[in-house]
Amino acid sequence: MERDVSDKVLSDVHVFTPHETLPDTDESVNTEHMMETKLDDVGLQVWQGCLLLCDFVLHLHTKFKASRVVDLGAGVGLTSIVAGLFAESVLVTDVGEMILRTSESNIALNKPLLGEDCTFLVKELNWLKFCGPKDSYSDARSSRFQMTEDDHTLLDGVSLILAAEVIYDPDLTDAFFSTVKQLMSRPPAKTLYMTLEKRLVFSLADLDVVSPAYEHFQEKMEELLALSLDGVTFHCCQVPCDFPQYFTYDRHKHLELWQITSSLSD
Ligand SMILES: C[S@@+](CC[C@H](N)C(=O)[O-])C[C@H]1O[C@@H](n2cnc3c(N)ncnc32)[C@H](O)[C@@H]1O
């Protein structure tokens, strides 16, 4: 089956196999996504870290119950959909009309499973332009993806932040951490769960195997931990990936899950 989205075609309507049914039900989650893309369209694929984060949300579902969640760099929306099985609201964010429309249609595709309990809002949130609630930073051509004042209020009020596979480019990593710092410095205290894959490359300069994107991530994490902004402090830890696996993917040792929390003194 093929389906037109904007000026491109999304092939491979991926219907998860029985291995990927949700725990304790016969239900499965369906998404439309691409199996491979160019760098500009990475969000149209479902990445392994997304499946790891979905597993973690299913494992920790009591924490997500009735919570307000934002998904940063949500891609085709799979993590958002799984979080929406439990959450009160999910703000699904990314950049570009094509990706935003795809996640919107994937949420609609899973409506029979999701029911009406969770409110989904799909909005453009560009880390490279994120400056806080009062700034206009949306490039979305269609106004329905532009953040309104109410959306900013919703964003400020989230307690859980999700981000799967958003560490792959140094400038984007800087912008992502700047966004996280601003979001997590405002009450209520927030917890971020993020996944990444430590990608190794052979460096001729070092004559060794290195992971520049991962090293940059570690530097940004250390900067965040060293910060103390107006009584806000950050804590971080790597979460062991020993929880059950519901989705089919290779959960290898370079696929990592991290937790960042913010504490705000009164
Ligand atoms: C590797 S994909 C991960 C997508 C999805 N979370 C997953 O794991 O399947 C990275 C995501 O970050 C988004 N992204 C890239 N630049 C961004 C920016 N400046 N602001 C917000 N999101 C951005 C991409 O559009 C893409 O959806």
The ligand as a Gaussian input file, in Angstrom:
#p B3LYP/6-31G(d) Opt

LIG

0 1
 C       16.846000      10.343000      13.915000
 S       15.285000      11.124000      13.886000
 C       14.426000      10.364000      15.247000
 C       12.946000      10.332000      15.023000
 C       12.157000       9.547000      16.075000
 N       12.273000      10.157000      17.380000
 C       12.619000       8.110000      16.114000
 O       13.439000       7.793000      16.984000
 O       12.189000       7.321000      15.285000
 C       15.630000      12.768000      14.561000
 C       14.425000      13.675000      14.646000
 O       14.807000      14.975000      15.080000
 C       14.090000      15.928000      14.287000
 N       14.807000      17.212000      14.216000
 C       15.880000      17.514000      13.446000
 N       16.210000      18.798000      13.607000
 C       15.341000      19.315000      14.505000
 C       15.179000      20.617000      15.070000
 N       15.970000      21.631000      14.731000
 N       14.182000      20.819000      15.958000
 C       13.356000      19.788000      16.292000
 N       13.456000      18.536000      15.791000
 C       14.438000      18.311000      14.898000
 C       14.029000      15.259000      12.923000
 O       13.051000      15.838000      12.074000
 C       13.732000      13.835000      13.309000
 O       12.366000      13.583000      13.444000

